[in-house]
Amino acid sequence: MDNSTDRAKILIEELKILQGVINRMAQNSLECKKWTLALAVGVLSLKIEAISHLCGLCVLGVLLLCFWFLDAYYLTQERSFREQYQ
């Protein structure tokens, strides 16, 4: 009887740890989206004549791709931890 109580406590603690990891992954994903929006607005708002429009769009495209891959990584990690949670 004592063994099953200990196992239940350990399971509850493990689920709390997994929930904390999932919450951090969701927060990281949100921060990634905030940075993407801020940098995209920053690149689009630059009105420097020395930089051509094509170069600005290339920089914007690279930034968007980098943050898209980073966000996809966080979401993949979050899903894998959710699978363990269930």
N, C-alpha and C positions, 0 to 999 in steps of 0.2 A: 504494500500500500504506500509506503514511504517513497519507494522507487518511482511509482507512477506520479506522485506529487512533484518530485524533483524533475522528472522528465517534462511535466507540464510547465513548470517554472522556466526551465531551460528553453522550451519551445516558445514561450511567450517572450522571453528576452531576445531570442533569435529573430522573431518576427518584428520586434521593436527596432532592432538593428537594421533589418532589411527595409523597414519603412523609412528609417532615417536616410538610408542610402538612396532610396527612390525619391524622397523629397529633395535631397541634394542634387540629384540628376535633373529633376524637373526645374529646380532653381537655376542650375547651370544652363539648361536649354533656354530658359526665359532670358537670362543675361546675354546669351549668344544672340538671341533675336533683337534685344535692345541695342547691342553694339552694331549689329548689321544695319538696323534702321538709322542709327546715328551716323555711321560712316557713309552709308549710301546718300543720305541727305547732305553730308559734308562734301562728298565728291561732286554731287550734282549742283551744289550751290557755288562751287568755285568758278569764277569768271575770269580766269587768267588767260590772256590772249596767247601767251607763249606755249601753252599746252593745247594741242589740237583736240577737237571734240572726240576723235577716234581714240586718242590716247586716254582721255578721261573715261570713255566708255569701257576701254580694255581694263583699266584699273578697277573700275566699278564691277566689271564682270569677274575679275580675279577675286576681289573681296567677297562678292556674293557667293562664288563657288566655295571659297575657303570656309566661310561661315555656314554654308549649307551642309558641307561635309561634317563639320564639327557638330552641328545640330543633329544631323542624322546619327552620328556616333553616340551622342548623349541619349537620343531616343532609343537606339538599339540597346544600349546598356540598361536603360530604365526598363525596357520590355523584358530583358533577360532576368533582371532582378524581380520583376513582377511574376514571372513564371515560377521562380523559386518560392515566392511568397504564397502562391496558391498551392 
